[in-house]
Amino acid sequence: MGGTDSLRVHYGLLLGLNKSWEVTNVVLNQDAGSVTITVEFADLSGVCALCGAKCELLDRLHEQRWRHADTMKFETILVARIPRVNCMKCGVKVVDVSWNDTHARFTPIQ
């Protein structure tokens, strides 16, 4: 496993991502004092946030950003496009993501 691959795996483990998500990019900007981690939904289906049914993916929302606690002295930013599913029972729903939970250690960036 190369350096870039191991860095993506490292951040995936630190973020506690489940198998549906993968880290696709990590950018360290020393001048700005930040590390930006991009994650993508890797599955072809998702789970309805209301009823828990496995559903077909419909699309992905616009790119969103969240701030996490600093990594050493670097501001840590998570970037993702959250998928939506088309649930036969509940209609179109956004997939729940662990870092967007009320009690998660991430803050949405406007």
Secondary structure, 3 states (H helix, E strand, C coil): CCHHHHHHHHHHHHHCCCCCEEEEEEEEECCCCEEEEEEEECCCEEECCCCCCEEEEEEECCCEEEEEEEECCEEEEEEECCEEEEECCCEEEECCCHHHCCCCCEEEEC
